[in-house]
């Protein structure tokens, strides 16, 4: 006989005719009860699964897309200043791929893995898509991640101070979206600061000079990843916050010490290189001076022969010697530099002039007799300050003249009753804003004006020096006046 089974909201109603035996009816009821239990179990599982957020609903996808968009902007703002992108197409590729990755990361990548995954994915996009075949893509990604980490800490602390629940910031989608937008905005602001761009440049230049530093960076990334994998994005919100912060600070300090030591090593190498340059230059001078001495001996033998014969050719021969260009450039240079006292200026000028020769810059130097006597009365500290100021002025002159067509530097040193004047004139290209000079400004770009700031610091410490800048006949002229104070007689 037909049996009618009604299922509604999990309840099972059974209707059957009286002709069905009780035995069969009991069996049927047992089967239906089992079916009901299985149905309720499946329904409860689905309900729990949905309530826990394991099924991606529309709200979650929308939040992920919006948050990913802002995070993509933040990554681009922190990456683009570090790399050179040739075409707009490459920039568009980077933007699209980053947005897609950020969406996937928000939906599928756990908090603990986003840190390391972000560095790997950004590095791979730069290496394979933008064709930046350089190990430093890891450095660029690391710099970007550090920037966003700083922004994340600032944002979380700000939200907590405003009274937001730390748990809701992490778990609630709306609060998490607000936090991610804030993180992205702060990252963009930090990335566009001149100081940040300067630090980027300094760090990249340091890694360019010291290729081995990238290996230390790998170790540093591994340690940071272990910290993040232990704590996740809730790092700053847990009870062991201070312990974690101190540990990270310790790691950062160790890394900075390594960089400092590597930098000292690089400076030592540069100093040794400069010393070697000095030595080789002096060797050439000694060799040329030896040849000149040998030639002078030969000339004296000829003069002696003419003198013994009482020949009238003696005077003509001596005249030919004096008219001869026996003054080589090196001997003339030595004669000019010897007009300075011992203490640093002589060596500094000789080194800078040798740099000019290597850069194929034409130069002239003329030192007035009596300068040594004037400078001899100065203190050791004043003499050191002169070498510092001259070093900066000569470096700027060399850099400017290298970029010009004529490549000329003229140096003259004169004296009067109460001062010694160093005048450095050099060719240059482009335009110079004289109104900005003296404040650390330089035409070589941001980060190159620290030499001029050093000069300003010295000028502010003492009134013994005056530095003036001007443009005369198409040449940039720097003039250092050293005031000479006569010692009072007791």
LINDA-V92145 format. One record per backbone hydrogen bond with DSSP energy under -0.5 kcal/mol. CO is the residue of the C=O (numbers start at 1). NH is the residue of the N-H. Records with the same first field share a line. If there is no record, write none. Layout:
CO: NH + NH
This chain:
3: 5
4: 15
5: 7
6: 13
8: 11
11: 8 + 13
13: 6
15: 4
17: 20
21: 25
22: 26
23: 27
24: 28
25: 29
26: 30
27: 31
28: 32
29: 33
30: 34
31: 35
32: 36
33: 37
34: 38
35: 39
36: 40
37: 41
38: 42
39: 43
40: 44
41: 45
42: 46
43: 47
44: 48
45: 49
46: 50
47: 51
48: 52
49: 54 + 55
50: 53
54: 56
55: 57
57: 61
58: 62
59: 63
60: 64
61: 65
62: 66
63: 67
64: 68
65: 69
66: 70
67: 71
68: 72
69: 73
70: 74
71: 75
72: 76
73: 77
74: 78
75: 79
76: 80
79: 82 + 83
80: 83
83: 85
84: 86
87: 91
88: 92
89: 93
90: 94
91: 95
92: 96
93: 97
94: 98
95: 99
96: 100
97: 101
98: 102
99: 103
100: 104
101: 105
102: 106
103: 107
104: 108 + 109
105: 109
110: 113 + 114
111: 115
113: 117
114: 118
115: 119
116: 120
117: 121
118: 122
119: 123
120: 124
121: 125
122: 126
123: 127
124: 128 + 129
125: 129 + 130
126: 132
131: 133
132: 134
134: 137
135: 138
136: 140
137: 141
138: 142
139: 143
140: 144
141: 145
142: 146
143: 147
144: 148
145: 149
146: 150
147: 151
148: 152
149: 153
150: 154
151: 155
152: 156
153: 157
154: 158
155: 159
156: 160
157: 161
158: 162
159: 164
160: 163
165: 169
166: 170
167: 171
168: 172
172: 176
173: 177
174: 178
175: 179
176: 180
177: 181
178: 182
179: 183
180: 184
181: 185
182: 186
183: 187
184: 188
185: 189
186: 190
187: 191
188: 192
190: 193
193: 197
194: 198
195: 199
196: 200
197: 201
198: 202
199: 203
200: 204
201: 205
202: 206
203: 207
204: 208
205: 209
206: 210
209: 211
210: 213
211: 214
212: 215 + 216
213: 217
214: 218
215: 219
216: 220
217: 221
218: 222
219: 223
220: 224
221: 225
222: 226
223: 227
224: 228
225: 229
226: 230
227: 231
228: 232
231: 234
232: 235
233: 236
234: 237 + 238
235: 238
238: 241
240: 244
241: 245
242: 246
243: 247
244: 248
245: 249
246: 250
247: 251
248: 252
249: 253
250: 254
251: 255
252: 256
253: 257
254: 258
255: 259
256: 260
257: 261
258: 262
259: 263
260: 264
261: 265
262: 266
263: 267
264: 268
265: 269
266: 270
267: 271
268: 272
269: 273
270: 274
271: 275
272: 276
273: 277
274: 278
275: 279
276: 280
277: 281
278: 282
279: 283
280: 284
281: 285
282: 286
283: 287
284: 288
285: 289
286: 290
287: 291
288: 292
289: 293
290: 294
291: 295
292: 296
293: 297
294: 298
295: 299
296: 300
297: 301
298: 302
299: 303
300: 304
301: 305
302: 306
303: 307
304: 308
305: 309
306: 310 + 311
311: 314
312: 315 + 316
313: 317
314: 318
315: 319
316: 320
317: 321
318: 322
319: 323
320: 324
324: 326
326: 328
328: 332
329: 333
330: 334
331: 335
332: 336
333: 337
334: 338
336: 339
337: 340
339: 372
344: 348
345: 349
346: 350
347: 351
348: 352
349: 353
350: 354
351: 355
352: 356
353: 357
354: 358
355: 359
356: 361
357: 360
360: 362
362: 409
364: 411
366: 368 + 413
368: 371
370: 374
371: 375
372: 376
374: 377
375: 378
379: 383
380: 384
381: 385
382: 386
383: 387
384: 388
385: 389
386: 390
387: 391
388: 392
389: 393
390: 394
391: 395
392: 396
393: 397
394: 398
395: 399
396: 400
397: 401
398: 402
399: 403
400: 403
401: 404
407: 362
408: 427
409: 364
410: 425
411: 366
412: 423
413: 368
414: 421
418: 484
419: 416
420: 422 + 482
421: 414 + 423
422: 424 + 480
423: 412 + 425
424: 478
425: 410
426: 476
432: 434
433: 436 + 437
436: 439 + 441
442: 445
445: 448
448: 451
449: 453
450: 454
451: 455
452: 456
453: 457
454: 458
455: 459
456: 460
457: 461
458: 462
464: 483
466: 481
468: 479
470: 472 + 477
472: 475
475: 472
476: 426
477: 470
478: 424
479: 468 + 481
480: 422 + 482
481: 466 + 483
482: 420
483: 485
484: 486
